Amino acid sequence: MESAPVAEPVVASAPVAAPAGGGAGAELYVAKTCVACHGADARSPIMPTYPRLAGQNAQYLVQQLSDIKSGVRDHGQTMLMRGIMANVSDDEIKAIADWLSTL
């Protein structure tokens, strides 16, 4: 008996292009790996407990990301984020937040 062909798994780290017309914020969202957990559209996180970032208020996002980076916001889900945010400057946080707020 022949077995049915098995599809190759999709690699989670496959390259993702920044959305067209998104500018620096969109490019940083991809380059800083936000896309890996929060989704290409910032509406489809890989875990149901991860936030949907699209359309959030820019000031709110800047505050939350800055608090995670500094350790002010400190709980289980922020541990991984703190390591990522260590490589994101304040100007980059603002650019990403500004872009996300337009979605």
C-alpha positions as CSV (number, residue, x, y, z in Angstrom):
1,M,0.0,0.0,0.0
2,E,1.4,3.4,-1.0
3,S,1.4,6.2,1.5
4,A,0.2,9.7,0.5
5,P,2.8,12.3,0.0
6,V,3.6,14.4,3.0
7,A,3.8,18.2,2.7
8,E,7.1,19.8,3.8
9,P,6.7,21.9,7.0
10,V,6.8,25.6,6.7
11,V,9.8,27.1,8.3
12,A,8.8,29.7,10.9
13,S,11.9,31.8,10.2
14,A,11.2,32.1,6.5
15,P,12.1,35.6,5.3
16,V,9.2,38.1,5.5
17,A,9.3,41.3,3.5
18,A,8.2,44.5,5.0
19,P,4.8,45.7,3.9
20,A,5.0,48.0,0.8
21,G,4.7,51.7,1.7
22,G,5.2,51.1,5.4
23,G,8.4,53.0,5.7
24,A,11.0,52.7,8.4
25,G,8.5,51.4,11.0
26,A,7.4,48.5,8.8
27,E,11.0,47.7,7.9
28,L,12.0,47.7,11.6
29,Y,9.0,45.6,12.6
30,V,10.5,42.8,10.3
31,A,14.2,43.5,11.0
32,K,13.8,43.5,14.8
33,T,11.8,40.2,14.5
34,C,8.5,41.6,15.9
35,V,6.8,39.8,12.9
36,A,7.9,36.4,14.2
37,C,5.6,36.5,17.2
38,H,3.0,39.2,16.3
39,G,2.4,38.2,12.7
40,A,3.1,39.9,9.4
41,D,-0.1,41.9,9.7
42,A,0.4,42.6,13.5
43,R,-3.0,41.1,14.0
44,S,-2.1,37.4,14.0
45,P,0.1,36.6,17.0
46,I,1.5,33.0,17.2
47,M,0.1,32.6,20.7
48,P,-3.4,33.7,21.8
49,T,-1.9,35.5,24.8
50,Y,0.4,37.7,22.7
51,P,-1.1,41.1,21.9
52,R,-2.4,42.2,18.6
53,L,-0.4,45.3,17.9
54,A,-2.1,46.7,14.8
55,G,-4.1,49.9,15.4
56,Q,-2.8,50.4,19.0
57,N,-2.2,54.0,20.1
58,A,1.4,54.9,19.3
59,Q,2.1,56.5,22.7
60,Y,0.7,53.4,24.5
61,L,3.0,51.2,22.4
62,V,6.0,53.4,23.1
63,Q,5.3,53.3,26.8
64,Q,4.8,49.5,26.9
65,L,7.8,48.7,24.8
66,S,10.0,51.1,26.8
67,D,8.7,49.6,30.1
68,I,9.6,46.1,28.9
69,K,13.0,47.2,27.7
70,S,13.8,48.9,31.1
71,G,12.4,46.0,33.2
72,V,9.6,48.1,34.7
73,R,7.1,45.8,33.1
74,D,8.3,42.4,34.4
75,H,6.3,39.2,34.2
76,G,6.6,35.9,32.4
77,Q,5.7,37.0,29.0
78,T,8.1,39.9,29.0
79,M,11.2,37.9,29.7
80,L,11.7,37.0,26.0
81,M,10.7,40.5,24.9
82,R,13.3,42.2,27.2
83,G,16.1,40.4,25.3
84,I,14.7,41.5,22.0
85,M,14.1,45.0,23.1
86,A,17.7,45.4,24.2
87,N,18.5,45.6,20.5
88,V,15.9,48.2,19.7
89,S,16.7,51.9,20.2
90,D,14.2,54.5,21.5
91,D,14.0,56.0,18.0
92,E,13.3,52.6,16.6
93,I,10.6,51.9,19.2
94,K,8.9,55.2,18.2
95,A,9.1,54.4,14.5
96,I,7.6,50.9,15.0
97,A,4.9,52.3,17.3
98,D,4.0,55.0,14.8
99,W,3.7,52.5,12.0
100,L,1.6,50.0,14.0
101,S,-0.8,52.8,15.0
102,T,-1.6,53.4,11.3
103,L,-2.7,49.8,10.7
